[in-house]
Amino acid sequence: MDRLRLSIIIPAYNEEDAIAAIIECCLKEREHIVKETPIKEVEIIVVNDGSRDRTAEIVKGFGEKVKLINFEKNRGYGAALKAGFEEASGDLVSFLDADGTCDPKFFIDLCNKLLNENADIAIGSRLGPGNMMPLLRRMGNKAYVLLINLLGRIKITDSASGMRVIRKNSLLRIYPLPDGLHFTPAMSSRAAMDESIKIVEVPISYHERKGESKLSVVHDGIRFLKTIIDIALIYEPLRFFSSLGVLLLLLAIGYGIYPLLYYLRFRIIPEYMIYRLITITTLLFASFTMFAVGIISEQISDFIMSKRRVRGILKELIYFLFSQKKLIISGPMVALSGIVLNYKTIWQYFSMGKIYVHWVYIVMGAFLFLIGLQALALGVLERILRTLRETKISQGEYLKRLQQRGE
């Protein structure tokens, strides 16, 4: 194994009460890290993120033991970490907060776990028994984890942990990442939604911080949620929209059981069920729309990123049911069936100016006509994207052949 080097980055903004203690802990643990892991060298980098107190002055007091990066103005937690990553010379880059909530001794377990399991990211999970995280933040974190696990390809327990170890050569696959406090949930989301990135977790202790927290539970909580959703829309749009589509479909089925049973028994749909039937058809239409938007969004994402993602069983089923050929053929047929179902309605309206057929024909006909048109539109869009993708591939292969011939 090569001579591995670990870089520990500590972002600090107005942390004069805690910065000296966390640096001393890191310096103390450096020897243990070298002894108990394959790491042979450890460097410590503090990024002073425009502090207005004595943070920078305290760091300078450690001399050459600590490398200091100074920002004149506050640029954000994520910006500080990315600057530290750029300056780091280690094969592995790591970080922990300057507030003393996490213990540097856990870098030993994180490094060993990452190296032994050939992972890209090792996260220190703060949500084990005995953690001292405030209840509201703990509940919020669990909600974000639930969302990430639902949309992603891996199960994690802590989406916003501020203690991690990362292979430096894996950073390019995780970028871009934001500059603010939502850096860590963004990293978790981005990694969880990429099948090529392997994440592992190690339970760590979590203590009360020293000094005042910079995290706003409401403001930053909303920003965390928006970040997770934005990343899901870019990297896993079909998973995101199909989850909504399935939910709407289940609601429609649940709401439609009673009218179906009533019809099977009495062979009639009573007048008072008109609103229920309209609701059911609306939910079904909305469900189809979610699947359609998800498929088109994912194909656009694949086209722009020039990649073809791995499809699980559920995705293969969705693509099979919503294939371009099926949609282009079935779409017009379904739309036509909606018209045929209402041929009496149309004849009565144009011949007598009045309609006497039962309202259920009009509702179902309109539903079938709209679904058919949407299916046709989706099929056409899929065909356009397929043509564009094939054109792009052909152009790429042609340019590659030209380069090989030296033209």
C-alpha positions in Angstrom: 0.0 0.0 0.0 1.2 3.5 -0.9 2.3 5.9 1.8 -1.2 7.3 2.6 -1.6 10.8 3.8 -4.7 12.2 5.6 -5.7 15.9 5.5 -8.0 17.1 8.3 -9.8 20.3 7.4 -11.4 22.4 10.2 -13.7 25.2 8.9 -13.9 28.0 11.6 -16.1 31.1 11.8 -15.9 33.1 15.1 -14.7 30.0 17.1 -12.2 31.6 19.4 -13.7 29.7 22.4 -13.3 26.3 20.8 -10.6 26.4 18.1 -7.6 25.8 20.3 -9.1 22.8 22.0 -10.1 21.1 18.7 -6.7 21.7 17.2 -5.0 20.3 20.3 -7.2 17.2 20.1 -6.3 16.7 16.4 -2.6 17.1 17.1 -2.9 14.6 20.0 -4.8 12.0 17.9 -2.4 12.4 14.9 0.0 9.8 16.5 -2.8 7.3 17.2 -4.1 7.7 13.6 -0.7 6.8 12.2 -0.3 3.8 14.6 -3.8 2.3 14.2 -4.5 2.9 10.5 -2.6 2.5 7.2 -2.2 6.4 7.3 1.4 7.4 7.5 1.1 11.2 7.6 -1.5 13.6 8.9 -1.8 17.3 8.1 -4.2 19.8 9.8 -5.7 22.7 7.9 -7.8 25.4 9.5 -9.9 27.6 7.2 -10.7 30.8 8.9 -13.9 31.8 7.2 -13.7 35.6 7.7 -13.9 35.5 11.5 -14.3 38.8 13.3 -12.8 37.5 16.6 -9.4 36.0 17.6 -9.8 32.7 15.7 -7.0 33.4 13.2 -4.7 34.7 15.8 -5.2 31.6 18.0 -4.5 29.3 15.0 -1.3 31.2 14.1 -0.1 30.4 17.6 0.3 26.8 16.7 3.0 27.7 14.1 3.9 25.1 11.4 1.9 22.4 13.1 -1.2 23.8 11.5 -1.7 25.2 8.0 -4.0 28.3 8.0 -6.1 29.5 5.1 -7.6 33.0 5.7 -10.7 34.4 4.1 -11.1 38.2 4.4 -14.9 37.9 4.2 -17.2 35.1 5.3 -17.8 32.9 2.3 -19.7 30.0 4.0 -19.1 26.6 5.5 -19.1 24.7 2.2 -16.7 27.3 0.6 -14.3 26.9 3.5 -14.3 23.1 3.1 -13.8 23.2 -0.6 -10.8 25.6 -0.2 -9.4 23.2 2.4 -9.8 20.3 -0.1 -8.0 22.2 -2.8 -5.1 23.0 -0.4 -4.9 19.4 1.0 -2.1 17.2 0.0 -3.6 14.0 1.4 -4.9 11.0 -0.5 -7.8 11.1 2.0 -9.4 14.4 3.0 -11.5 14.7 6.1 -13.2 17.4 8.1 -14.8 18.1 11.4 -16.4 21.1 13.0 -14.5 23.5 15.1 -17.1 23.6 17.9 -16.0 20.5 19.7 -19.1 18.5 19.1 -17.1 15.6 17.4 -14.0 13.8 18.7 -11.0 13.5 16.3 -10.3 10.0 17.7 -13.1 8.7 15.5 -11.0 9.5 12.4 -9.3 6.1 13.2 -12.5 4.2 12.8 -13.6 6.3 9.8 -10.3 5.8 7.9 -10.1 2.1 8.6 -13.8 1.6 7.5 -13.3 3.5 4.3 -10.1 1.7 3.4 -11.2 -1.8 4.4 -14.4 -1.6 2.5 -12.9 0.4 -0.5 -15.5 3.1 0.0 -15.5 6.7 -1.3 -17.0 8.4 1.7 -17.1 7.5 5.4 -19.6 9.4 7.5 -19.5 9.7 11.2 -23.1 9.0 12.3 -24.0 11.2 15.3 -27.4 9.6 15.9 -26.5 6.6 18.0 -27.5 6.0 21.7 -26.4 8.7 24.1 -25.9 11.5 21.5 -26.5 15.0 22.8 -27.9 16.5 19.7 -30.9 18.9 20.3 -34.3 17.1 19.8 -35.5 19.5 17.0 -32.3 19.0 15.0 -32.4 15.3 15.6 -36.0 15.1 14.3 -35.1 17.2 11.2 -32.1 15.1 10.5 -34.1 11.9 10.6 -36.7 13.4 8.2 -33.9 14.3 5.7 -32.4 10.8 6.1 -35.8 9.3 5.3 -36.2 11.4 2.2 -32.6 10.6 1.0 -33.0 6.9 1.6 -36.3 6.9 -0.3 -34.8 8.6 -3.3 -31.2 7.3 -3.1 -29.5 4.0 -3.6 -28.1 3.5 -0.1 -29.3 3.6 3.5 -27.7 6.2 5.8 -28.6 7.3 9.3 -27.0 10.8 9.4 -27.4 13.2 6.4 -25.8 16.3 7.9 -22.8 14.9 9.9 -19.9 17.4 10.1 -17.3 14.6 10.4 -16.3 12.6 7.4 -13.4 11.1 5.5 -13.4 11.2 1.7 -11.0 9.9 -1.0 -9.7 13.0 -2.7 -10.0 11.4 -6.1 -13.7 10.9 -5.5 -14.4 14.6 -5.0 -14.9 15.3 -8.7 -17.8 12.8 -8.9 -19.5 14.5 -5.9 -19.1 18.1 -7.1 -20.6 20.6 -7.6 -21.5 21.2 -3.9 -22.9 24.4 -2.3 -21.0 27.0 -0.3 -23.3 27.2 2.7 -24.2 25.1 5.7 -26.2 22.8 3.4 -22.9 21.4 2.1 -23.1 18.2 4.1 -26.7 17.2 3.2 -25.9 18.1 -0.4 -22.9 15.7 -0.3 -25.0 13.0 1.2 -27.8 13.4 -1.3 -25.4 13.6 -4.3 -23.5 10.5 -3.2 -26.6 8.5 -2.3 -28.0 9.0 -5.8 -24.9 7.9 -7.7 -24.5 4.1 -7.9 -20.7 4.6 -8.5 -20.1 6.2 -5.1 -19.9 4.0 -2.1 -20.8 5.4 1.4 -20.1 3.7 4.7 -20.9 4.9 8.2 -19.3 4.7 11.6 -21.1 5.6 14.9 -19.5 8.5 16.7 -20.2 10.4 19.9 -21.7 13.9 19.7 -21.4 16.5 22.4 -22.8 19.9 23.1 -21.0 22.6 21.1 -18.9 25.3 22.6 -20.2 28.8 21.8 -23.3 29.8 19.8 -24.5 27.7 16.9 -24.5 29.3 13.4 -27.3 26.9 12.3 -30.8 28.3 12.0 -33.2 25.4 12.5 -36.0 26.9 10.3 -34.0 28.8 7.7 -31.3 26.2 7.2 -33.7 23.4 7.6 -35.7 24.6 4.6 -32.5 25.1 2.7 -31.5 21.6 3.5 -34.8 20.2 2.2 -34.6 22.3 -1.0 -31.1 21.0 -1.6 -32.1 17.4 -1.3 -35.1 17.9 -3.6 -33.0 19.8 -6.2 -30.4 17.1 -6.3 -33.0 14.4 -6.5 -34.6 16.2 -9.5 -31.3 16.4 -11.3 -29.8 12.9 -10.5 -32.9 10.7 -9.8 -35.9 12.5 -11.3 -37.8 9.3 -12.2 -37.4 7.9 -8.7 -38.7 11.3 -7.3 -41.7 11.7 -9.6 -42.6 8.0 -9.7 -42.8 8.0 -5.9 -45.4 10.8 -6.2 -47.1 8.9 -9.1 -47.4 5.7 -7.0 -48.8 7.7 -4.1 -51.5 9.3 -6.3 -52.3 6.0 -7.9 -52.8 4.3 -4.6 -55.1 7.2 -3.5 -57.1 6.8 -6.7 -57.5 3.1 -6.2 -58.4 3.5 -2.5 -61.0 6.2 -3.4 -62.4 4.1 -6.2 -63.0 0.8 -4.3 -66.5 1.9 -3.0 -67.9 3.1 -6.4 -66.6 -0.1 -8.1 -68.2 -2.4 -5.5 -71.4 -0.4 -5.8 -71.4 -0.7 -9.6 -70.8 -4.4 -9.5 -73.7 -4.9 -7.1 -76.3 -2.5 -8.6 -74.9 -1.9 -12.1 -75.3 1.9 -11.7 -73.3 4.8 -10.5 -75.6 7.1 -8.5 -75.6 10.9 -8.9 -74.1 11.7 -5.6 -70.9 9.9 -6.6 -70.1 12.4 -9.4 -67.6 14.3 -7.3 -65.9 11.1 -6.1 -65.5 10.0 -9.8 -64.1 13.3 -10.8 -61.6 13.1 -8.0 -60.6 9.6 -9.0 -60.0 10.5 -12.6 -58.1 13.6 -11.5 -55.8 11.5 -9.3 -55.2 9.0 -12.1 -54.4 11.7 -14.6 -52.0 13.4 -12.0 -50.4 10.0 -11.4 -49.8 9.4 -15.1 -48.4 13.0 -15.4 -45.9 12.3 -12.6 -44.6 9.2 -14.3 -44.4 11.1 -17.7 -42.5 14.0 -16.2 -40.2 11.6 -14.4 -39.4 9.6 -17.6 -38.7 12.7 -19.7 -36.7 14.4 -16.9 -34.5 11.4 -16.5 -33.9 11.0 -20.2 -33.0 14.7 -20.5 -30.6 14.3 -17.5 -29.0 11.3 -19.1 -28.7 13.2 -22.4 -27.0 16.2 -20.9 -24.7 14.2 -18.7 -23.9 11.8 -21.5 -24.5 8.7 -19.4 -26.9 5.8 -19.1 -27.8 5.0 -15.5 -28.4 1.5 -14.0 -32.0 0.6 -13.9 -33.6 -1.6 -11.2 -36.5 -3.9 -11.6 -39.1 -1.1 -10.9 -37.5 1.3 -13.4 -37.3 -1.4 -16.0 -41.0 -2.0 -15.5 -41.9 1.7 -15.8 -39.8 2.0 -19.0 -41.5 -1.1 -20.4 -45.0 0.2 -19.7 -44.2 3.7 -20.9 -42.1 2.8 -23.9 -42.2 5.1 -26.9 -43.8 2.5 -29.3 -46.5 1.5 -26.8 -47.4 5.2 -26.1 -47.4 6.3 -29.8 -49.7 3.4 -30.7 -51.9 3.2 -27.6 -52.2 7.0 -27.1 -54.4 7.7 -30.2 -56.4 4.5 -29.5 -57.2 5.5 -25.9 -58.1 9.1 -27.0 -60.3 7.7 -29.8 -62.0 5.3 -27.3 -63.0 8.4 -25.2 -64.6 9.9 -28.3 -66.4 6.6 -29.3 -67.7 6.3 -25.7 -69.4 9.6 -26.2 -70.6 9.3 -29.7 -74.2 9.7 -28.4 -73.2 12.7 -26.4 -71.7 14.4 -29.4 -74.6 13.5 -31.6 -77.2 14.8 -29.1 -75.2 18.1 -28.6 -74.9 18.9 -32.2 -78.3 17.7 -33.3 -80.5 18.9 -30.4 -78.3 21.3 -28.4 -78.9 19.2 -25.3 -77.3 16.2 -23.7 -79.3 13.3 -22.2 -76.7 10.6 -21.6 -75.5 9.8 -18.1 -72.8 12.1 -16.8 -70.4 9.1 -16.2 -69.9 8.8 -19.9 -68.8 12.4 -20.2 -66.4 12.1 -17.3 -64.8 8.8 -18.4 -64.7 10.0 -22.1 -62.9 13.2 -21.1 -60.5 11.2 -18.9 -59.6 8.7 -21.7 -59.2 11.5 -24.3 -56.8 13.5 -22.1 -54.8 10.4 -21.1 -54.5 9.4 -24.7 -53.3 12.7 -25.8 -50.8 12.9 -23.0 -49.5 9.3 -23.8 -49.1 10.3 -27.4 -47.2 13.5 -26.5 -44.9 11.5 -24.1 -44.2 8.9 -26.8 -43.3 11.7 -29.3 -41.0 13.4 -26.8 -39.3 10.1 -26.0 -38.7 9.5 -29.7 -37.2 13.0 -30.1 -34.8 12.4 -27.2 -33.9 9.0 -28.5 -33.1 10.5 -31.9 -31.0 13.2 -30.3 -29.1 10.7 -28.2 -28.4 8.5 -31.2 -27.2 11.5 -33.2 -24.9 12.6 -30.3 -23.4 9.1 -30.1 -22.9 8.9 -33.9 -21.2 12.4 -33.9 -19.0 11.3 -31.0 -17.9 8.1 -32.7 -17.3 10.0 -36.0 -15.1 12.6 -34.2 -13.2 9.8 -32.4 -12.4 8.1 -35.7 -11.2 11.4 -37.1 -8.9 11.9 -34.1 -7.6 8.3 -34.5 -6.7 9.0 -38.1 -5.1 12.3 -37.1 -7.5 14.5 -39.2 
